[in-house]
Amino acid sequence: MACAGKANTGNKKNALKHFKTLTEFHEFRQLPKPLHPLISVVDVSAVPQIDDETPVAMVLDFYSISIKRMKNVRVKYGQHPFDFNEGILSFIAPNQIFSVALTDKAEPVERTGWVINIHPDFLWNTSLAKTIKTYDFWDYSINEALFLSPKEESIINQIVQNIVQECEANIDKFSKHIIISQIESLLGYSDRFYHRQFITREKANHQLLDRLDKLVTDYFNSNNLVHKGLPTVAYLAEELNLSPKYLTTLVKMLTGQNTQQFIHEKLIAKAKEMLTTTEMSVSEIAYELGFEHLQSFSKLFKMKNNISPLEFRQSFNL
């Protein structure tokens, strides 16, 4: 499938490539010129093979959504490598850096799937121009991509085929509206399937929550609270090789809390432990937990427990 005409050829250089238009990207990847300058659907199997082991880092000024199965191809998104041997649905927003390279130059590349590229200008003066940015998965890393069941993949592929048919048809006043509605369906189903994945991959997700719990506990048991303050969501996500948005969504699905609330709950648990097992004053405990001012610690503790730290210690000792 391809919204395209006759193929062009070109040379690649192993440096950061910034593509402002779909046409520039198609030329670079030796793809046919897109029939529409602001939207294209590319058959992954028709893309010429990468001929160099050195990763080609790229930045796109447009959205890219894809289902790919690519053997012997390595993709790096941000700082995270990913293997496309399994079919996944992935999302790249404008201005996000990723790179592509062969895993083994001697081995042939096997690839199937499609990529849909959407320039933000195509969305101009539509409701999707505002709502497209609200989907969480644009902030997820590619190693947090969506694994589809055969039935789910069939649904997504049918939507993409509808877009292809509109791209290949004669453009009229209805074309853009129909394509936009299909993109909205694609995003809507993707959102549903992502939330399904948080539930169905329960074992892996709970293992990840256990790792988060240990990471926060170890952080609290070190001197980091005194010297660095509370761990940030960005820090925890990086340590777990996740994006902050994905971590927050996962924690919300599993605990009903956002990541910041999760950190505060762990902090309060540590405070309770110190209040009941040490002779340290409340002020000393507040300092050890990274608070510059006792009032801030007392306010957070009372908000979570409806009593002050001192009242908690006294009630525990009754």
Number of C-alpha atoms within 10 A of each C-alpha: 18 23 23 20 13 9 13 13 13 10 8 14 12 13 12 14 18 15 18 15 17 22 20 14 19 22 17 17 19 19 24 20 21 23 17 17 16 17 26 25 25 22 18 20 17 16 16 12 15 17 10 16 15 15 20 19 20 19 18 22 18 22 19 20 19 21 25 21 21 20 19 19 24 19 22 20 19 14 12 16 16 16 18 19 15 13 22 22 23 22 22 23 20 17 15 17 18 22 21 20 19 21 19 14 14 8 11 13 17 14 21 15 19 23 21 21 22 23 20 16 12 18 18 11 9 12 11 17 14 11 10 17 12 10 12 13 24 21 18 22 25 26 19 21 18 23 18 21 13 10 9 13 17 12 15 19 16 13 19 23 15 14 25 21 14 19 22 15 11 8 11 9 7 9 14 17 13 14 21 18 14 19 20 17 16 18 17 13 15 21 16 10 18 20 14 13 17 19 14 11 11 12 11 11 18 15 11 16 18 12 14 21 15 12 16 18 15 12 15 21 13 11 14 16 18 16 11 10 16 19 16 14 18 14 13 20 18 15 13 16 15 21 24 21 19 18 25 18 19 22 23 15 15 15 12 12 16 17 23 15 14 19 21 15 15 16 20 20 13 16 20 17 12 19 20 14 10 9 10 13 13 19 17 12 21 22 17 22 24 18 19 14 11 14 12 11 23 19 14 16 22 15 11 13 11 12 15 18 25 13 12 17 18 12 10 11 8 5
